């Protein structure tokens, strides 16, 4: 009888070890769920970025306003009938008020 109890106890402990630490264990499942949630959040962020880029591409293809705005912002260009004024912050460049 002691032999049977010992065998059953060893079998039980072996199964418990596999459940908690072996391949496909609860710890591994928990870790994979955490990675999945992280990946889903990253995918959502990238999906939003892609949508914004797609909207910008469509805007650039269809309208001149986006191209003009981008030329002003990134290249510092102005239209022919405009006058350019540059305002300098004195505090930023060490001047006195």
mmCIF file as gemmi writes it, N, C-alpha and C atoms, coordinates in Angstrom:
data_model
loop_
_atom_site.group_PDB
_atom_site.id
_atom_site.type_symbol
_atom_site.label_atom_id
_atom_site.label_alt_id
_atom_site.label_comp_id
_atom_site.label_asym_id
_atom_site.label_entity_id
_atom_site.label_seq_id
_atom_site.pdbx_PDB_ins_code
_atom_site.Cartn_x
_atom_site.Cartn_y
_atom_site.Cartn_z
_atom_site.occupancy
_atom_site.B_iso_or_equiv
_atom_site.pdbx_formal_charge
_atom_site.auth_seq_id
_atom_site.auth_asym_id
_atom_site.pdbx_PDB_model_num
ATOM 1 N N . UNK Axp A 1 ? 0.819 -1.19 0 1 0 ? 1 A 1
ATOM 2 C CA . UNK Axp A 1 ? 0 0 0 1 0 ? 1 A 1
ATOM 3 C C . UNK Axp A 1 ? 0.868 1.261 0 1 0 ? 1 A 1
ATOM 4 N N . UNK Axp A 2 ? 1.963 1.246 0.782 1 0 ? 2 A 1
ATOM 5 C CA . UNK Axp A 2 ? 2.857 2.398 0.81 1 0 ? 2 A 1
ATOM 6 C C . UNK Axp A 2 ? 3.474 2.626 -0.569 1 0 ? 2 A 1
ATOM 7 N N . UNK Axp A 3 ? 3.751 1.545 -1.25 1 0 ? 3 A 1
ATOM 8 C CA . UNK Axp A 3 ? 4.344 1.627 -2.585 1 0 ? 3 A 1
ATOM 9 C C . UNK Axp A 3 ? 3.392 2.333 -3.564 1 0 ? 3 A 1
ATOM 10 N N . UNK Axp A 4 ? 2.109 2.028 -3.487 1 0 ? 4 A 1
ATOM 11 C CA . UNK Axp A 4 ? 1.097 2.623 -4.356 1 0 ? 4 A 1
ATOM 12 C C . UNK Axp A 4 ? 0.918 4.114 -4.052 1 0 ? 4 A 1
ATOM 13 N N . UNK Axp A 5 ? 0.897 4.464 -2.787 1 0 ? 5 A 1
ATOM 14 C CA . UNK Axp A 5 ? 0.765 5.869 -2.39 1 0 ? 5 A 1
ATOM 15 C C . UNK Axp A 5 ? 1.984 6.666 -2.867 1 0 ? 5 A 1
ATOM 16 N N . UNK Axp A 6 ? 3.162 6.092 -2.722 1 0 ? 6 A 1
ATOM 17 C CA . UNK Axp A 6 ? 4.383 6.753 -3.171 1 0 ? 6 A 1
ATOM 18 C C . UNK Axp A 6 ? 4.361 6.957 -4.682 1 0 ? 6 A 1
ATOM 19 N N . UNK Axp A 7 ? 3.923 5.962 -5.413 1 0 ? 7 A 1
ATOM 20 C CA . UNK Axp A 7 ? 3.83 6.046 -6.869 1 0 ? 7 A 1
ATOM 21 C C . UNK Axp A 7 ? 2.818 7.118 -7.281 1 0 ? 7 A 1
ATOM 22 N N . UNK Axp A 8 ? 1.66 7.138 -6.648 1 0 ? 8 A 1
ATOM 23 C CA . UNK Axp A 8 ? 0.646 8.133 -6.964 1 0 ? 8 A 1
ATOM 24 C C . UNK Axp A 8 ? 1.118 9.543 -6.609 1 0 ? 8 A 1
ATOM 25 N N . UNK Axp A 9 ? 1.803 9.684 -5.496 1 0 ? 9 A 1
ATOM 26 C CA . UNK Axp A 9 ? 2.338 10.982 -5.097 1 0 ? 9 A 1
ATOM 27 C C . UNK Axp A 9 ? 3.4 11.466 -6.087 1 0 ? 9 A 1
ATOM 28 N N . UNK Axp A 10 ? 4.285 10.56 -6.541 1 0 ? 10 A 1
ATOM 29 C CA . UNK Axp A 10 ? 5.313 10.926 -7.524 1 0 ? 10 A 1
ATOM 30 C C . UNK Axp A 10 ? 4.657 11.321 -8.845 1 0 ? 10 A 1
ATOM 31 N N . UNK Axp A 11 ? 3.641 10.602 -9.258 1 0 ? 11 A 1
ATOM 32 C CA . UNK Axp A 11 ? 2.91 10.924 -10.477 1 0 ? 11 A 1
ATOM 33 C C . UNK Axp A 11 ? 2.225 12.279 -10.358 1 0 ? 11 A 1
ATOM 34 N N . UNK Axp A 12 ? 1.608 12.518 -9.227 1 0 ? 12 A 1
ATOM 35 C CA . UNK Axp A 12 ? 0.945 13.8 -8.984 1 0 ? 12 A 1
ATOM 36 C C . UNK Axp A 12 ? 1.944 14.954 -9.031 1 0 ? 12 A 1
ATOM 37 N N . UNK Axp A 13 ? 3.099 14.789 -8.376 1 0 ? 13 A 1
ATOM 38 C CA . UNK Axp A 13 ? 4.11 15.84 -8.377 1 0 ? 13 A 1
ATOM 39 C C . UNK Axp A 13 ? 4.676 16.066 -9.78 1 0 ? 13 A 1
ATOM 40 N N . UNK Axp A 14 ? 4.851 14.999 -10.541 1 0 ? 14 A 1
ATOM 41 C CA . UNK Axp A 14 ? 5.331 15.139 -11.917 1 0 ? 14 A 1
ATOM 42 C C . UNK Axp A 14 ? 4.345 15.921 -12.773 1 0 ? 14 A 1
ATOM 43 N N . UNK Axp A 15 ? 3.068 15.635 -12.605 1 0 ? 15 A 1
ATOM 44 C CA . UNK Axp A 15 ? 2.046 16.37 -13.362 1 0 ? 15 A 1
ATOM 45 C C . UNK Axp A 15 ? 1.975 17.836 -12.926 1 0 ? 15 A 1
ATOM 46 N N . UNK Axp A 16 ? 2.11 18.072 -11.633 1 0 ? 16 A 1
ATOM 47 C CA . UNK Axp A 16 ? 2.104 19.448 -11.142 1 0 ? 16 A 1
ATOM 48 C C . UNK Axp A 16 ? 3.295 20.219 -11.678 1 0 ? 16 A 1
ATOM 49 N N . UNK Axp A 17 ? 4.451 19.588 -11.737 1 0 ? 17 A 1
ATOM 50 C CA . UNK Axp A 17 ? 5.634 20.251 -12.278 1 0 ? 17 A 1
ATOM 51 C C . UNK Axp A 17 ? 5.39 20.662 -13.727 1 0 ? 17 A 1
ATOM 52 N N . UNK Axp A 18 ? 4.845 19.738 -14.511 1 0 ? 18 A 1
ATOM 53 C CA . UNK Axp A 18 ? 4.576 20.033 -15.921 1 0 ? 18 A 1
ATOM 54 C C . UNK Axp A 18 ? 3.544 21.16 -16.045 1 0 ? 18 A 1
ATOM 55 N N . UNK Axp A 19 ? 2.553 21.17 -15.17 1 0 ? 19 A 1
ATOM 56 C CA . UNK Axp A 19 ? 1.524 22.199 -15.207 1 0 ? 19 A 1
ATOM 57 C C . UNK Axp A 19 ? 2.104 23.575 -14.931 1 0 ? 19 A 1
ATOM 58 N N . UNK Axp A 20 ? 2.997 23.685 -13.984 1 0 ? 20 A 1
ATOM 59 C CA . UNK Axp A 20 ? 3.52 24.989 -13.573 1 0 ? 20 A 1
ATOM 60 C C . UNK Axp A 20 ? 4.787 25.404 -14.302 1 0 ? 20 A 1
ATOM 61 N N . UNK Axp A 21 ? 5.644 24.465 -14.69 1 0 ? 21 A 1
ATOM 62 C CA . UNK Axp A 21 ? 6.954 24.831 -15.235 1 0 ? 21 A 1
ATOM 63 C C . UNK Axp A 21 ? 7.28 24.225 -16.591 1 0 ? 21 A 1
ATOM 64 N N . UNK Axp A 22 ? 6.553 23.248 -17.054 1 0 ? 22 A 1
ATOM 65 C CA . UNK Axp A 22 ? 6.87 22.582 -18.318 1 0 ? 22 A 1
ATOM 66 C C . UNK Axp A 22 ? 6.396 23.355 -19.532 1 0 ? 22 A 1
ATOM 67 N N . UNK Axp A 23 ? 6.541 22.726 -20.698 1 0 ? 23 A 1
ATOM 68 C CA . UNK Axp A 23 ? 6.106 23.339 -21.945 1 0 ? 23 A 1
ATOM 69 C C . UNK Axp A 23 ? 4.586 23.478 -21.938 1 0 ? 23 A 1
ATOM 70 N N . UNK Axp A 24 ? 4.1 24.658 -22.261 1 0 ? 24 A 1
ATOM 71 C CA . UNK Axp A 24 ? 2.664 24.916 -22.234 1 0 ? 24 A 1
ATOM 72 C C . UNK Axp A 24 ? 2.137 25.122 -20.827 1 0 ? 24 A 1
ATOM 73 N N . UNK Axp A 25 ? 3.02 25.49 -19.897 1 0 ? 25 A 1
ATOM 74 C CA . UNK Axp A 25 ? 2.633 25.664 -18.497 1 0 ? 25 A 1
ATOM 75 C C . UNK Axp A 25 ? 1.802 26.929 -18.315 1 0 ? 25 A 1
ATOM 76 N N . UNK Axp A 26 ? 1.23 27.049 -17.155 1 0 ? 26 A 1
ATOM 77 C CA . UNK Axp A 26 ? 0.441 28.232 -16.847 1 0 ? 26 A 1
ATOM 78 C C . UNK Axp A 26 ? 1.289 29.497 -16.901 1 0 ? 26 A 1
ATOM 79 N N . UNK Axp A 27 ? 2.535 29.399 -16.454 1 0 ? 27 A 1
ATOM 80 C CA . UNK Axp A 27 ? 3.429 30.547 -16.478 1 0 ? 27 A 1
ATOM 81 C C . UNK Axp A 27 ? 3.703 30.975 -17.926 1 0 ? 27 A 1
ATOM 82 N N . UNK Axp A 28 ? 3.929 30.014 -18.794 1 0 ? 28 A 1
ATOM 83 C CA . UNK Axp A 28 ? 4.184 30.313 -20.201 1 0 ? 28 A 1
ATOM 84 C C . UNK Axp A 28 ? 2.949 30.918 -20.869 1 0 ? 28 A 1
ATOM 85 N N . UNK Axp A 29 ? 1.776 30.401 -20.551 1 0 ? 29 A 1
ATOM 86 C CA . UNK Axp A 29 ? 0.533 30.938 -21.098 1 0 ? 29 A 1
ATOM 87 C C . UNK Axp A 29 ? 0.339 32.381 -20.638 1 0 ? 29 A 1
ATOM 88 N N . UNK Axp A 30 ? 0.592 32.659 -19.374 1 0 ? 30 A 1
ATOM 89 C CA . UNK Axp A 30 ? 0.468 34.011 -18.85 1 0 ? 30 A 1
ATOM 90 C C . UNK Axp A 30 ? 1.437 34.958 -19.574 1 0 ? 30 A 1
ATOM 91 N N . UNK Axp A 31 ? 2.667 34.494 -19.761 1 0 ? 31 A 1
ATOM 92 C CA . UNK Axp A 31 ? 3.681 35.299 -20.437 1 0 ? 31 A 1
ATOM 93 C C . UNK Axp A 31 ? 3.271 35.574 -21.889 1 0 ? 31 A 1
ATOM 94 N N . UNK Axp A 32 ? 2.745 34.569 -22.572 1 0 ? 32 A 1
ATOM 95 C CA . UNK Axp A 32 ? 2.308 34.753 -23.957 1 0 ? 32 A 1
ATOM 96 C C . UNK Axp A 32 ? 1.122 35.712 -24.048 1 0 ? 32 A 1
ATOM 97 N N . UNK Axp A 33 ? 0.243 35.677 -23.083 1 0 ? 33 A 1
ATOM 98 C CA . UNK Axp A 33 ? -0.886 36.62 -23.07 1 0 ? 33 A 1
ATOM 99 C C . UNK Axp A 33 ? -0.397 38.052 -22.891 1 0 ? 33 A 1
ATOM 100 N N . UNK Axp A 34 ? 0.606 38.237 -22.037 1 0 ? 34 A 1
ATOM 101 C CA . UNK Axp A 34 ? 1.178 39.571 -21.852 1 0 ? 34 A 1
ATOM 102 C C . UNK Axp A 34 ? 1.814 40.077 -23.152 1 0 ? 34 A 1
ATOM 103 N N . UNK Axp A 35 ? 2.556 39.204 -23.824 1 0 ? 35 A 1
ATOM 104 C CA . UNK Axp A 35 ? 3.176 39.575 -25.094 1 0 ? 35 A 1
ATOM 105 C C . UNK Axp A 35 ? 2.118 39.894 -26.138 1 0 ? 35 A 1
ATOM 106 N N . UNK Axp A 36 ? 1.031 39.142 -26.141 1 0 ? 36 A 1
ATOM 107 C CA . UNK Axp A 36 ? -0.059 39.37 -27.089 1 0 ? 36 A 1
ATOM 108 C C . UNK Axp A 36 ? -0.699 40.739 -26.867 1 0 ? 36 A 1
ATOM 109 N N . UNK Axp A 37 ? -0.931 41.098 -25.615 1 0 ? 37 A 1
ATOM 110 C CA . UNK Axp A 37 ? -1.516 42.407 -25.311 1 0 ? 37 A 1
ATOM 111 C C . UNK Axp A 37 ? -0.579 43.539 -25.73 1 0 ? 37 A 1
ATOM 112 N N . UNK Axp A 38 ? 0.715 43.363 -25.483 1 0 ? 38 A 1
ATOM 113 C CA . UNK Axp A 38 ? 1.694 44.364 -25.899 1 0 ? 38 A 1
ATOM 114 C C . UNK Axp A 38 ? 1.689 44.514 -27.416 1 0 ? 38 A 1
ATOM 115 N N . UNK Axp A 39 ? 1.653 43.388 -28.127 1 0 ? 39 A 1
ATOM 116 C CA . UNK Axp A 39 ? 1.645 43.424 -29.588 1 0 ? 39 A 1
ATOM 117 C C . UNK Axp A 39 ? 0.364 44.056 -30.113 1 0 ? 39 A 1
ATOM 118 N N . UNK Axp A 40 ? -0.764 43.769 -29.49 1 0 ? 40 A 1
ATOM 119 C CA . UNK Axp A 40 ? -2.029 44.379 -29.919 1 0 ? 40 A 1
ATOM 120 C C . UNK Axp A 40 ? -1.994 45.897 -29.752 1 0 ? 40 A 1
ATOM 121 N N . UNK Axp A 41 ? -1.44 46.362 -28.642 1 0 ? 41 A 1
ATOM 122 C CA . UNK Axp A 41 ? -1.337 47.806 -28.413 1 0 ? 41 A 1
ATOM 123 C C . UNK Axp A 41 ? -0.424 48.447 -29.453 1 0 ? 41 A 1
ATOM 124 N N . UNK Axp A 42 ? 0.683 47.791 -29.747 1 0 ? 42 A 1
ATOM 125 C CA . UNK Axp A 42 ? 1.608 48.307 -30.753 1 0 ? 42 A 1
ATOM 126 C C . UNK Axp A 42 ? 0.95 48.321 -32.13 1 0 ? 42 A 1
ATOM 127 N N . UNK Axp A 43 ? 0.207 47.276 -32.459 1 0 ? 43 A 1
ATOM 128 C CA . UNK Axp A 43 ? -0.5 47.22 -33.737 1 0 ? 43 A 1
ATOM 129 C C . UNK Axp A 43 ? -1.521 48.337 -33.854 1 0 ? 43 A 1
ATOM 130 N N . UNK Axp A 44 ? -2.233 48.609 -32.773 1 0 ? 44 A 1
ATOM 131 C CA . UNK Axp A 44 ? -3.231 49.681 -32.788 1 0 ? 44 A 1
ATOM 132 C C . UNK Axp A 44 ? -2.57 51.033 -33.027 1 0 ? 44 A 1
ATOM 133 N N . UNK Axp A 45 ? -1.437 51.255 -32.381 1 0 ? 45 A 1
ATOM 134 C CA . UNK Axp A 45 ? -0.696 52.509 -32.557 1 0 ? 45 A 1
ATOM 135 C C . UNK Axp A 45 ? -0.224 52.65 -34.007 1 0 ? 45 A 1
ATOM 136 N N . UNK Axp A 46 ? 0.309 51.563 -34.558 1 0 ? 46 A 1
ATOM 137 C CA . UNK Axp A 46 ? 0.788 51.6 -35.941 1 0 ? 46 A 1
ATOM 138 C C . UNK Axp A 46 ? -0.373 51.747 -36.929 1 0 ? 46 A 1
ATOM 139 N N . UNK Axp A 47 ? -1.508 51.156 -36.61 1 0 ? 47 A 1
ATOM 140 C CA . UNK Axp A 47 ? -2.688 51.291 -37.463 1 0 ? 47 A 1
ATOM 141 C C . UNK Axp A 47 ? -3.122 52.759 -37.541 1 0 ? 47 A 1
ATOM 142 N N . UNK Axp A 48 ? -3.111 53.447 -36.407 1 0 ? 48 A 1
ATOM 143 C CA . UNK Axp A 48 ? -3.452 54.861 -36.377 1 0 ? 48 A 1
ATOM 144 C C . UNK Axp A 48 ? -2.463 55.693 -37.177 1 0 ? 48 A 1
ATOM 145 N N . UNK Axp A 49 ? -1.19 55.367 -37.044 1 0 ? 49 A 1
ATOM 146 C CA . UNK Axp A 49 ? -0.158 56.084 -37.801 1 0 ? 49 A 1
ATOM 147 C C . UNK Axp A 49 ? -0.327 55.862 -39.303 1 0 ? 49 A 1
ATOM 148 N N . UNK Axp A 50 ? -0.626 54.633 -39.685 1 0 ? 50 A 1
ATOM 149 C CA . UNK Axp A 50 ? -0.842 54.33 -41.095 1 0 ? 50 A 1
ATOM 150 C C . UNK Axp A 50 ? -2.046 55.071 -41.656 1 0 ? 50 A 1
ATOM 151 N N . UNK Axp A 51 ? -3.108 55.165 -40.863 1 0 ? 51 A 1
ATOM 152 C CA . UNK Axp A 51 ? -4.293 55.896 -41.31 1 0 ? 51 A 1
ATOM 153 C C . UNK Axp A 51 ? -3.979 57.375 -41.513 1 0 ? 51 A 1
ATOM 154 N N . UNK Axp A 52 ? -3.192 57.945 -40.612 1 0 ? 52 A 1
ATOM 155 C CA . UNK Axp A 52 ? -2.811 59.349 -40.753 1 0 ? 52 A 1
ATOM 156 C C . UNK Axp A 52 ? -1.954 59.554 -41.997 1 0 ? 52 A 1
ATOM 157 N N . UNK Axp A 53 ? -1.019 58.639 -42.244 1 0 ? 53 A 1
ATOM 158 C CA . UNK Axp A 53 ? -0.178 58.737 -43.431 1 0 ? 53 A 1
ATOM 159 C C . UNK Axp A 53 ? -0.996 58.56 -44.709 1 0 ? 53 A 1
ATOM 160 N N . UNK Axp A 54 ? -1.944 57.645 -44.667 1 0 ? 54 A 1
ATOM 161 C CA . UNK Axp A 54 ? -2.806 57.433 -45.834 1 0 ? 54 A 1
ATOM 162 C C . UNK Axp A 54 ? -3.634 58.682 -46.132 1 0 ? 54 A 1
ATOM 163 N N . UNK Axp A 55 ? -4.152 59.316 -45.104 1 0 ? 55 A 1
ATOM 164 C CA . UNK Axp A 55 ? -4.922 60.552 -45.292 1 0 ? 55 A 1
ATOM 165 C C . UNK Axp A 55 ? -4.029 61.649 -45.862 1 0 ? 55 A 1
ATOM 166 N N . UNK Axp A 56 ? -2.793 61.727 -45.401 1 0 ? 56 A 1
ATOM 167 C CA . UNK Axp A 56 ? -1.87 62.735 -45.904 1 0 ? 56 A 1
ATOM 168 C C . UNK Axp A 56 ? -1.53 62.479 -47.372 1 0 ? 56 A 1
ATOM 169 N N . UNK Axp A 57 ? -1.343 61.219 -47.742 1 0 ? 57 A 1
ATOM 170 C CA . UNK Axp A 57 ? -1.05 60.876 -49.134 1 0 ? 57 A 1
ATOM 171 C C . UNK Axp A 57 ? -2.223 61.256 -50.03 1 0 ? 57 A 1
ATOM 172 N N . UNK Axp A 58 ? -3.435 60.939 -49.6 1 0 ? 58 A 1
ATOM 173 C CA . UNK Axp A 58 ? -4.624 61.291 -50.376 1 0 ? 58 A 1
ATOM 174 C C . UNK Axp A 58 ? -4.73 62.803 -50.517 1 0 ? 58 A 1
ATOM 175 N N . UNK Axp A 59 ? -4.469 63.512 -49.428 1 0 ? 59 A 1
ATOM 176 C CA . UNK Axp A 59 ? -4.52 64.975 -49.446 1 0 ? 59 A 1
ATOM 177 C C . UNK Axp A 59 ? -3.476 65.552 -50.401 1 0 ? 59 A 1
ATOM 178 N N . UNK Axp A 60 ? -2.269 64.977 -50.378 1 0 ? 60 A 1
ATOM 179 C CA . UNK Axp A 60 ? -1.217 65.456 -51.275 1 0 ? 60 A 1
ATOM 180 C C . UNK Axp A 60 ? -1.544 65.165 -52.736 1 0 ? 60 A 1
ATOM 181 N N . UNK Axp A 61 ? -2.218 64.052 -52.998 1 0 ? 61 A 1
ATOM 182 C CA . UNK Axp A 61 ? -2.563 63.695 -54.37 1 0 ? 61 A 1
ATOM 183 C C . UNK Axp A 61 ? -3.693 64.553 -54.92 1 0 ? 61 A 1
ATOM 184 N N . UNK Axp A 62 ? -4.611 64.964 -54.066 1 0 ? 62 A 1
ATOM 185 C CA . UNK Axp A 62 ? -5.81 65.635 -54.556 1 0 ? 62 A 1
ATOM 186 C C . UNK Axp A 62 ? -5.79 67.148 -54.425 1 0 ? 62 A 1
ATOM 187 N N . UNK Axp A 63 ? -5.107 67.696 -53.456 1 0 ? 63 A 1
ATOM 188 C CA . UNK Axp A 63 ? -5.205 69.138 -53.231 1 0 ? 63 A 1
ATOM 189 C C . UNK Axp A 63 ? -3.871 69.825 -53.205 1 0 ? 63 A 1
ATOM 190 N N . UNK Axp A 64 ? -3.869 71.07 -53.631 1 0 ? 64 A 1
ATOM 191 C CA . UNK Axp A 64 ? -2.644 71.869 -53.616 1 0 ? 64 A 1
ATOM 192 C C . UNK Axp A 64 ? -2.399 72.503 -52.258 1 0 ? 64 A 1
ATOM 193 N N . UNK Axp A 65 ? -3.431 72.601 -51.44 1 0 ? 65 A 1
ATOM 194 C CA . UNK Axp A 65 ? -3.278 73.237 -50.126 1 0 ? 65 A 1
ATOM 195 C C . UNK Axp A 65 ? -2.284 72.486 -49.255 1 0 ? 65 A 1
ATOM 196 N N . UNK Axp A 66 ? -2.328 71.173 -49.286 1 0 ? 66 A 1
ATOM 197 C CA . UNK Axp A 66 ? -1.405 70.385 -48.469 1 0 ? 66 A 1
ATOM 198 C C . UNK Axp A 66 ? 0.026 70.562 -48.952 1 0 ? 66 A 1
ATOM 199 N N . UNK Axp A 67 ? 0.201 70.607 -50.269 1 0 ? 67 A 1
ATOM 200 C CA . UNK Axp A 67 ? 1.544 70.794 -50.809 1 0 ? 67 A 1
ATOM 201 C C . UNK Axp A 67 ? 2.067 72.18 -50.433 1 0 ? 67 A 1
ATOM 202 N N . UNK Axp A 68 ? 1.206 73.189 -50.548 1 0 ? 68 A 1
ATOM 203 C CA . UNK Axp A 68 ? 1.599 74.548 -50.197 1 0 ? 68 A 1
ATOM 204 C C . UNK Axp A 68 ? 1.947 74.653 -48.715 1 0 ? 68 A 1
ATOM 205 N N . UNK Axp A 69 ? 1.139 74.045 -47.871 1 0 ? 69 A 1
ATOM 206 C CA . UNK Axp A 69 ? 1.382 74.086 -46.418 1 0 ? 69 A 1
ATOM 207 C C . UNK Axp A 69 ? 2.695 73.391 -46.078 1 0 ? 69 A 1
ATOM 208 N N . UNK Axp A 70 ? 2.966 72.276 -46.724 1 0 ? 70 A 1
ATOM 209 C CA . UNK Axp A 70 ? 4.202 71.549 -46.474 1 0 ? 70 A 1
ATOM 210 C C . UNK Axp A 70 ? 5.414 72.353 -46.964 1 0 ? 70 A 1
ATOM 211 N N . UNK Axp A 71 ? 5.288 73.028 -48.11 1 0 ? 71 A 1
ATOM 212 C CA . UNK Axp A 71 ? 6.378 73.858 -48.624 1 0 ? 71 A 1
ATOM 213 C C . UNK Axp A 71 ? 6.662 75.009 -47.666 1 0 ? 71 A 1
ATOM 214 N N . UNK Axp A 72 ? 5.616 75.591 -47.092 1 0 ? 72 A 1
ATOM 215 C CA . UNK Axp A 72 ? 5.816 76.678 -46.13 1 0 ? 72 A 1
ATOM 216 C C . UNK Axp A 72 ? 6.51 76.175 -44.871 1 0 ? 72 A 1
ATOM 217 N N . UNK Axp A 73 ? 6.001 75.088 -44.332 1 0 ? 73 A 1
ATOM 218 C CA . UNK Axp A 73 ? 6.501 74.586 -43.051 1 0 ? 73 A 1
ATOM 219 C C . UNK Axp A 73 ? 7.899 73.984 -43.166 1 0 ? 73 A 1
ATOM 220 N N . UNK Axp A 74 ? 8.12 73.127 -44.151 1 0 ? 74 A 1
ATOM 221 C CA . UNK Axp A 74 ? 9.385 72.398 -44.21 1 0 ? 74 A 1
ATOM 222 C C . UNK Axp A 74 ? 10.465 73.113 -45 1 0 ? 74 A 1
ATOM 223 N N . UNK Axp A 75 ? 10.086 73.884 -45.999 1 0 ? 75 A 1
ATOM 224 C CA . UNK Axp A 75 ? 11.078 74.522 -46.854 1 0 ? 75 A 1
ATOM 225 C C . UNK Axp A 75 ? 11.179 76.027 -46.652 1 0 ? 75 A 1
ATOM 226 N N . UNK Axp A 76 ? 10.264 76.586 -45.859 1 0 ? 76 A 1
ATOM 227 C CA . UNK Axp A 76 ? 10.293 78.014 -45.594 1 0 ? 76 A 1
ATOM 228 C C . UNK Axp A 76 ? 9.899 78.861 -46.798 1 0 ? 76 A 1
ATOM 229 N N . UNK Axp A 77 ? 9.132 78.32 -47.696 1 0 ? 77 A 1
ATOM 230 C CA . UNK Axp A 77 ? 8.746 79.041 -48.908 1 0 ? 77 A 1
ATOM 231 C C . UNK Axp A 77 ? 7.552 79.952 -48.625 1 0 ? 77 A 1
ATOM 232 N N . UNK Axp A 78 ? 7.451 81.024 -49.426 1 0 ? 78 A 1
ATOM 233 C CA . UNK Axp A 78 ? 6.314 81.931 -49.343 1 0 ? 78 A 1
ATOM 234 C C . UNK Axp A 78 ? 5.774 82.155 -50.757 1 0 ? 78 A 1
ATOM 235 N N . UNK Axp A 79 ? 4.535 82.605 -50.846 1 0 ? 79 A 1
ATOM 236 C CA . UNK Axp A 79 ? 3.921 82.868 -52.151 1 0 ? 79 A 1
ATOM 237 C C . UNK Axp A 79 ? 4.458 84.177 -52.724 1 0 ? 79 A 1
ATOM 238 N N . UNK Axp A 80 ? 4.234 84.396 -54.027 1 0 ? 80 A 1
ATOM 239 C CA . UNK Axp A 80 ? 4.77 85.576 -54.702 1 0 ? 80 A 1
ATOM 240 C C . UNK Axp A 80 ? 4.261 86.881 -54.109 1 0 ? 80 A 1
ATOM 241 N N . UNK Axp A 81 ? 2.997 86.944 -53.752 1 0 ? 81 A 1
ATOM 242 C CA . UNK Axp A 81 ? 2.413 88.205 -53.282 1 0 ? 81 A 1
ATOM 243 C C . UNK Axp A 81 ? 2.442 88.353 -51.768 1 0 ? 81 A 1
ATOM 244 N N . UNK Axp A 82 ? 3.264 87.579 -51.082 1 0 ? 82 A 1
ATOM 245 C CA . UNK Axp A 82 ? 3.353 87.652 -49.62 1 0 ? 82 A 1
ATOM 246 C C . UNK Axp A 82 ? 4.641 88.345 -49.191 1 0 ? 82 A 1
ATOM 247 N N . UNK Axp A 83 ? 4.602 88.887 -47.985 1 0 ? 83 A 1
ATOM 248 C CA . UNK Axp A 83 ? 5.792 89.484 -47.374 1 0 ? 83 A 1
ATOM 249 C C . UNK Axp A 83 ? 6.132 88.652 -46.149 1 0 ? 83 A 1
ATOM 250 N N . UNK Axp A 84 ? 7.398 88.315 -46.021 1 0 ? 84 A 1
ATOM 251 C CA . UNK Axp A 84 ? 7.857 87.467 -44.923 1 0 ? 84 A 1
ATOM 252 C C . UNK Axp A 84 ? 8.346 88.32 -43.763 1 0 ? 84 A 1
ATOM 253 N N . UNK Axp A 85 ? 7.835 88.046 -42.575 1 0 ? 85 A 1
ATOM 254 C CA . UNK Axp A 85 ? 8.286 88.695 -41.347 1 0 ? 85 A 1
ATOM 255 C C . UNK Axp A 85 ? 8.81 87.616 -40.422 1 0 ? 85 A 1
ATOM 256 N N . UNK Axp A 86 ? 9.974 87.841 -39.841 1 0 ? 86 A 1
ATOM 257 C CA . UNK Axp A 86 ? 10.533 86.903 -38.873 1 0 ? 86 A 1
ATOM 258 C C . UNK Axp A 86 ? 10.576 87.591 -37.527 1 0 ? 86 A 1
ATOM 259 N N . UNK Axp A 87 ? 9.921 87.009 -36.552 1 0 ? 87 A 1
ATOM 260 C CA . UNK Axp A 87 ? 9.889 87.564 -35.198 1 0 ? 87 A 1
ATOM 261 C C . UNK Axp A 87 ? 10.887 86.78 -34.362 1 0 ? 87 A 1
ATOM 262 N N . UNK Axp A 88 ? 11.82 87.509 -33.74 1 0 ? 88 A 1
ATOM 263 C CA . UNK Axp A 88 ? 12.877 86.888 -32.949 1 0 ? 88 A 1
ATOM 264 C C . UNK Axp A 88 ? 12.599 87.16 -31.482 1 0 ? 88 A 1
ATOM 265 N N . UNK Axp A 89 ? 12.642 86.119 -30.673 1 0 ? 89 A 1
ATOM 266 C CA . UNK Axp A 89 ? 12.45 86.237 -29.237 1 0 ? 89 A 1
ATOM 267 C C . UNK Axp A 89 ? 13.768 86.673 -28.607 1 0 ? 89 A 1
ATOM 268 N N . UNK Axp A 90 ? 13.799 87.851 -28.01 1 0 ? 90 A 1
ATOM 269 C CA . UNK Axp A 90 ? 15.046 88.394 -27.444 1 0 ? 90 A 1
ATOM 270 C C . UNK Axp A 90 ? 15.569 87.538 -26.288 1 0 ? 90 A 1
ATOM 271 N N . UNK Axp A 91 ? 14.683 87.03 -25.478 1 0 ? 91 A 1
ATOM 272 C CA . UNK Axp A 91 ? 15.111 86.238 -24.329 1 0 ? 91 A 1
ATOM 273 C C . UNK Axp A 91 ? 15.814 84.959 -24.787 1 0 ? 91 A 1
ATOM 274 N N . UNK Axp A 92 ? 15.379 84.432 -25.864 1 0 ? 92 A 1
ATOM 275 C CA . UNK Axp A 92 ? 15.955 83.191 -26.356 1 0 ? 92 A 1
ATOM 276 C C . UNK Axp A 92 ? 17.384 83.406 -26.869 1 0 ? 92 A 1
ATOM 277 N N . UNK Axp A 93 ? 17.66 84.586 -27.411 1 0 ? 93 A 1
ATOM 278 C CA . UNK Axp A 93 ? 18.955 84.845 -27.989 1 0 ? 93 A 1
ATOM 279 C C . UNK Axp A 93 ? 19.798 85.782 -27.13 1 0 ? 93 A 1
ATOM 280 N N . UNK Axp A 94 ? 19.482 85.926 -25.888 1 0 ? 94 A 1
ATOM 281 C CA . UNK Axp A 94 ? 20.324 86.663 -24.953 1 0 ? 94 A 1
ATOM 282 C C . UNK Axp A 94 ? 20.147 88.172 -24.955 1 0 ? 94 A 1
ATOM 283 N N . UNK Axp A 95 ? 19.154 88.686 -25.657 1 0 ? 95 A 1
ATOM 284 C CA . UNK Axp A 95 ? 18.933 90.13 -25.662 1 0 ? 95 A 1
ATOM 285 C C . UNK Axp A 95 ? 18.205 90.573 -24.404 1 0 ? 95 A 1
ATOM 286 N N . UNK Axp A 96 ? 18.134 91.883 -24.21 1 0 ? 96 A 1
ATOM 287 C CA . UNK Axp A 96 ? 17.419 92.407 -23.048 1 0 ? 96 A 1
ATOM 288 C C . UNK Axp A 96 ? 16.084 92.952 -23.471 1 0 ? 96 A 1
ATOM 289 N N . UNK Axp A 97 ? 15.199 93.008 -22.569 1 0 ? 97 A 1
ATOM 290 C CA . UNK Axp A 97 ? 13.843 93.458 -22.841 1 0 ? 97 A 1
ATOM 291 C C . UNK Axp A 97 ? 13.681 94.904 -22.687 1 0 ? 97 A 1
